Amino acid sequence: MPRFAANLSMLYPQYDFLERFSAAKADGFDAVEYLFPYEYDAQVLKQRLSDNGLVQALFNAPPGDWAAGERGIASLPGREAEFRSGFDRALEYAAVLGNDRVHVMAGLLPSENLRQRHQAVYLENLAYASAAAAEVGVTVLLEPINTRDMPGFFLNRQDQAHAICREVGARNLKVQFDCYHCQIVEGDLATKLRRDFDGIGHIQIAGVPDRHEPDLGELNYAYLFELMDQLGYDGWVGCEYRPKGDTSAGLQWLRDWKGAR
C-alpha cells in the first residue's frame, strides 16, 4: 500500500505553516513534505516533526528569488556559486530534519537557443550536488514540470530528465515522478512508471486538470496506486494538490482507499 505524505505548502492553507504539522498528523499522515524550510530554524521544524511523530520526506533546495519569479537556479549560467552554497545549506537542513531526498529545481529557460549552455551548467551543478549528497546518504531529485503551470521551465518530460540522470551518471540522482505534471505534458502514466521505475526517486499526486484532490479529474489513481504496489515502490507519495475545499473533508479519498485495503 502506498505511503502518503502531506505537502504542507499546499494542504491546510487555513493554518499557519507550523500548525500544519499537527493537522496532517490528525488526519492520519505519517510524513510531510513542502517546498522550502529556510524561513524557519531547522531545530524548530525538527521539533514539530518530533512532537507529531512525523517523517520529513522531502523539501527543495533554495530556488533563487522565488518572489521575483525565479523557479530554481541549477541551470542558470553565472549562478553556479549561489547554487552550490544553497545546496550545501539544503544538506545542513536535511541533516537535522532527517530526510534523504532533496529536490533541485532546474530553473527557467529564457530561449530555446540557450538550451545547450543552460544544460552544460545544469550537468555541472548536478554533478556537484550528487557528489556532496552521496557523502551523507542523500538522493538528489529532478522534476519535470508542465509548461502550463510554469511556462519556460527547463525540464518538462520524463525521458528528458532520465537522460540527464544518465549523463551525470550518479547513482543517487533520480527523477521525481509527479503524476499531475506528467499527465498534462505526456499522458500514458502507467507505461512511463513501468519504463522508468528504476530511476524514479519520489512520486507526487494531484487531480488533473485542476490540481485538486486526486479523486477529482481524469486520472484513475486507484489503478496507479495498485501499479505502484506491483512495481514495488516503497517510497513516499506526496499529496501535492490544492484542496478544492476543506483539506480534511477532501481527504475522504484517502480514508476510502485505506478502508478498501
C-alpha positions, -999 to 999 in steps of 0.1 A, spaced: 0 0 0 14 34 -9 26 56 20 13 91 17 30 124 27 11 156 32 25 185 12 23 213 37 29 240 11 -5 232 -4 -26 214 22 -42 230 52 -39 266 39 -62 278 67 -35 272 92 -2 290 98 26 268 84 39 255 117 4 245 127 0 223 96 22 195 111 -3 186 138 -32 190 113 -16 165 90 -10 140 119 -46 144 130 -57 133 95 -35 102 96 -4 112 77 29 98 88 51 120 67 53 156 53 69 174 25 69 210 15 87 234 -9 112 252 13 122 251 50 146 281 51 122 306 66 124 286 98 153 274 120 159 237 114 155 228 150 121 245 151 109 223 122 125 192 138 106 198 170 73 199 150 82 166 134 91 151 167 60 164 185 38 148 159 57 116 151 62 127 115 88 118 90 103 145 68 100 131 33 113 159 10 120 195 5 135 217 -22 170 232 -24 169 271 -24 154 282 -58 168 317 -62 145 347 -58 111 329 -57 91 361 -50 107 377 -82 96 347 -103 127 325 -102 120 288 -102 153 273 -95 189 282 -105 205 249 -112 207 256 -149 213 293 -148 248 304 -161 266 327 -137 247 314 -107 269 284 -100 284 296 -67 249 306 -54 235 272 -64 263 253 -47 261 273 -14 224 269 -15 226 232 -20 251 229 9 225 247 30 199 222 20 221 194 31 225 211 65 188 212 69 184 176 58 209 165 84 187 180 111 153 170 97 163 135 87 151 134 51 172 116 24 155 133 -6 162 169 -18 146 182 -50 167 206 -71 147 229 -94 163 235 -128 150 270 -134 135 288 -164 150 288 -199 147 323 -215 151 309 -250 155 275 -267 186 290 -284 202 290 -249 194 254 -241 228 239 -248 245 265 -225 220 260 -197 222 222 -200 260 224 -196 256 244 -164 229 220 -152 251 190 -156 280 206 -138 258 216 -109 241 183 -107 274 165 -106 284 187 -77 251 182 -58 251 145 -63 287 141 -51 280 162 -20 248 144 -13 263 110 -17 287 117 12 257 120 36 234 94 21 210 118 3 194 114 -31 191 144 -54 158 147 -73 150 163 -107 114 171 -115 99 177 -150 72 204 -146 44 212 -171 46 243 -193 10 253 -185 17 259 -148 53 270 -152 60 284 -188 96 282 -198 107 257 -172 139 239 -184 127 204 -177 93 191 -189 94 154 -199 102 122 -180 126 109 -208 144 142 -208 150 140 -170 162 104 -171 186 112 -200 201 139 -178 205 115 -149 223 90 -172 246 117 -185 256 128 -150 260 91 -140 254 95 -103 236 66 -86 219 90 -61 205 112 -89 168 103 -95 137 117 -111 107 129 -92 76 115 -110 48 140 -105 16 124 -119 0 158 -124 28 173 -145 34 141 -165 -3 138 -174 -5 173 -187 27 171 -208 27 135 -219 0 112 -205 4 74 -206 14 74 -170 13 37 -164 37 30 -193 61 56 -180 60 43 -145 69 8 -157 95 21 -182 113 44 -158 107 28 -124 144 21 -116 152 58 -120 122 72 -100 131 85 -66 98 101 -54 62 103 -66 36 130 -62 -1 131 -70 -29 156 -78 -61 156 -98 -59 167 -134 -66 192 -148 -73 215 -118 -48 202 -93 -74 194 -67 -79 161 -48 -67 130 -67 -102 116 -69 -113 146 -90 -104 147 -126 -93 124 -154 -67 102 -137 -76 67 -122 -54 68 -91 -68 36 -77 -52 19 -107 -20 38 -104 -17 30 -67 -21 -7 -74 6 -4 -101 30 13 -76 25 -17 -53 31 -41 -82 63 -24 -91 75 -25 -55 75 12 -49 83 17 -12 89 55 -11 65 82 -1 37 95 -23 35 133 -19 0 147 -18 9 179 -37 -25 194 -46 -47 224 -38 -77 214 -18 -110 222 -35 -125 230 -1 -116 220 34 -84 198 34 -96 173 60 -130 168 44 -114 164 10 -93 135 23 -122 112 20 -104 97 -10 -76 86 13 -100 72 40 -119 53 13 -86 39 -1 -73 28 33 -107 13 41 -107 -8 10 -73 -23 16 
